[in-house]
Amino acid sequence: MPELRKDPITGRWVIIATGRATRPTDFVRDKVQIRGSGFCPFCYGNESKTPPEIHAYRSDGSARNTPGWTVRIVPNKFPALGIEGTLNRQGEGLYDKMNGIGAHEVIIETPQHNLTLATMPTSRVEDVLWAYRDRILDLEKDKRFKYILIFKNHGEAAGASLEHTHSQLIALPVVPKRVREEVDGAREHYNFKERCIFCDILRQEKEKSVRLIAENDAFVVIAPFAPRFPFEIWIIPKTHQCAFEQSHKAEFEQLAPILQDMLSRLDRVLEFPAYNYIIHTAPIGESAEDYYHWHLEIMPKLTKVAGFEWGTGFYINPTSPEESAKFLREAARPVETPTAAH
């Protein structure tokens, strides 16, 4: 029987319609395949074909906008928002508007076209995380910005226009509604119970285990209780921390392998699906240390948002989080035991 579930943070309702699809093979989708045909501006040697780089990691001391990089950040060639100018907030009767001020950057995760976050060396995934942190810390100095979103579109179905693996960053002059709902919901829970709701969720999920997928010393991976999408997973730090950019080396050394592990499991279970991931961190300049808890959400692109979702704000998810967590737990690669010497 279908079931209505309420997200404990935002209050959003979802419908778990398990009669529609329960197993990974029930979903019709196109595999994300890296063909490598044609010209790619993100590839090694094509640095002059992108806007001039903002930042890059180079171990060989090479010059800007030349080969020699491992991670490279450039402005988006077709930005959603422009960096130059003032906000010029205005009212027009009932309506509010401002100039489209912001920053829109592309994080090119590797110079090698055929790699993904799931297949590149784990140390390179860690470099990508450091690049996210460096850019957030730099951009939050700009007083015009209220929120910085890191997100990744993997595969054409998830919105990627280029197959070369990359992430994006958009700095906004307002806090997005989705983030505001999370922050306000977390604050309300804290005001009532004097505890972080994300920490409470972690405690309960670890105790019950049915939606727990994996964990290491610093992070827990769960299928959320009320997921919007089939096989949606959240990676949450065990230590309470409101902002991703406050993370340090020890956290990134743990986040890189568990993120890579989860993306690899999705590839094995769902046969290389398109996906989106986002990092939700605290808004800039808000005192959210006590009640907000940053996290990373991964959403495979297996279903379509249609009229019912747009009309109600509800999501219909054909797979229960308990089932998706089970499949992803079982997709863990076995730990190889050393062979005894003879």
Summary of the structure (lengths in Angstrom):
residues: 342
radius of gyration: 20.7
end to end distance: 57.4
largest distance: 84.3
contacts: 1033
relative contact order: 0.17
helix: 28%
strand: 22%
